Amino acid sequence: MEAVAPLLRPDASGTAAARFVAPQPPPAGAVRAAEDRYLRRAFRHHSRTFSLATRLLPRRERLPVAVLYLYCRTVDSLADERSAVIGAAAALEEVDELEAALGDTLAGRPPTDGPHGLLWRRLAEVHAAYDLPAGPLRQLLDGARWDLAGRTVETRADLLAYSDLVAGSVGAAMLPFLVRDRADAEGLEVPARALGNAMQITNILRDVGEDWRDLGRCYLPAADLRARGLDLASLVDAGPPVRPAYAELAESLMADAEALYDEGGAGIEGLRRRARVGIRSAARMYREFLNGVRANGYDNLSRRAAVPLGRKLGVLVADGYAGRRARLAR
């Protein structure tokens, strides 16, 4: 599950195999300012790209967005890292526990015990202030169940359905921070989901080999692999350079993501004026990862596509995506 691109992946024994050490939660009873610092640091730790983009949102929305993100990250971690430690069956039981805790939180009774007490308390506050939609928050849990049940992505329709559970839902859940009223949110849900789905497909294309090696999962449509005579396990074992048929498949999926970016981008003008820059920036930075895959010769099997900070900042000023795509194609 890659609703949000993780930087932290424990191995099967639970030892962190991370590039950075995750920030430690404040002790029980810590002052609110210490809790706020932890939430911001955890947000930056787990999503460098999205947290960078949210700095362009109005200040009052930044911490609430971080809280929503950390809820998404909690679900994501359960489906990926924690399931590697406790097993899929036990993780599925914990998904049910998260769903019950989410229901209590949205009803104004956030659980205070357990490792997620701070998260539930702050999520209850965010819900009271912004009236978060419950459906998308529960969809994330269904996305975790998809992964933990071992469901495969057979077709592109499956890929879109999965992406909508784990990322289109995030786009819909974000809308209360970005619009003037509920009516605007309802009218913008389709493009918001399209943008989330585009980012999810982008994340999948960044991490194909990593998902296979670490989690034994393939999110590329199996029907597309078979139609090109490709087997993911063999491709990962073979390493670079990638086969032309695989590069063609990657490019075809990137075209699908680009169409979703266009669909989602068409809704940005409907957001509150001060929210538009942050969301447009997030879309541009995420989309540039597709060019990162191209720059690696479509090798997302042995390495993860990256975008240097300088280029991320550059696309905030001028969107050079199409020009760079054309240069890489040549």
C-alpha positions, 0 to 999 in steps of 0.5 A: 500500500503506497497511499503515501510514499514511505521512507521507513520500512522495518525488516521482518524482525522489526528493526528499522531499515530507514534512511533517517531515524523516525522522531519519537513521540512526546511523553504522555502529558507533554505540553501541546507545543511539544506535541505539535513539534512531533507531529510536524517532524513526523510529517516531514520524516515520512513525506518529504515531497508532500510536506514541502508542498504543504508549506505553501498552504495557508498556515492554519491548515498545515498542522491539520493536514499533517494530522490527516497525513499521519492517520493515512500513514498509520494505516499504510504502515499497518498494511506494509511494515507492521504486517511483516512483523505480526503477519497478515491475519493479525494485521487484519484484526488491527485494521478492524481495531483502527476502524472502531477507533476511527468511528469513536474519534469521528463521534467525538470520543477519541481513544486515549490509550495505546500507541495512537492516542495522540493521533486520535485526539488530534484527529478528533479536533481536526474533524470538529473544525473541518467536518472530515468526510468519514467515507474516504477515511474508511476507504483507506482501511479497505485499501489496507485490507486489499493488501493484507488479503493478498488481492492482486492487480489483474487489470488497469481497472483493478489498478484504478480501483486500488489507487482510489481506495488508498489515494483517491480517498486522500484527495477527497479527505483533503477537500475540507481544508481547501474549499470554501464550503461543503457544496464546493467539496462535493463538486470537486471530489472527482478531480480531487480523486483523480489527482490522488490516483495520479500520485498513487500510480506515480508512487507505484512506478517509483517503487516497483522493485522495492514493493516486490522485494520487500513486500512480495507485491506487484501493483502493475496489472498482471494482464499487461505484463502477460500481454508483453511476455513479462514476468516481474520476478524475472525482471527484478532478478535480471536487473538493468538494463530493462527490456524494451517491452517493460519500458513500453509498459511503464510509459503506457502507465505513465500516460495514464497517470498524466491523464489523471494529473490533467483531470485533477489539475482542472479542478484546482481553480475551484479551490480557495485561492490561497490553497491553489498554489500548494496543491498545484505544487504538490501535483507538479512535484509528484508528476516529476517523479515520472521523469525520474523513472525515464531518467533512470532508463525505466529502471524502477526495478533495481532503484527508486526514482528520485527528484533532486530538491533543486528540481522540486523547487524549480517546478514550483516556479515554472512547470518544465515537465513536458520539455524534460519529458521530450528531452528524455525521450530523445 
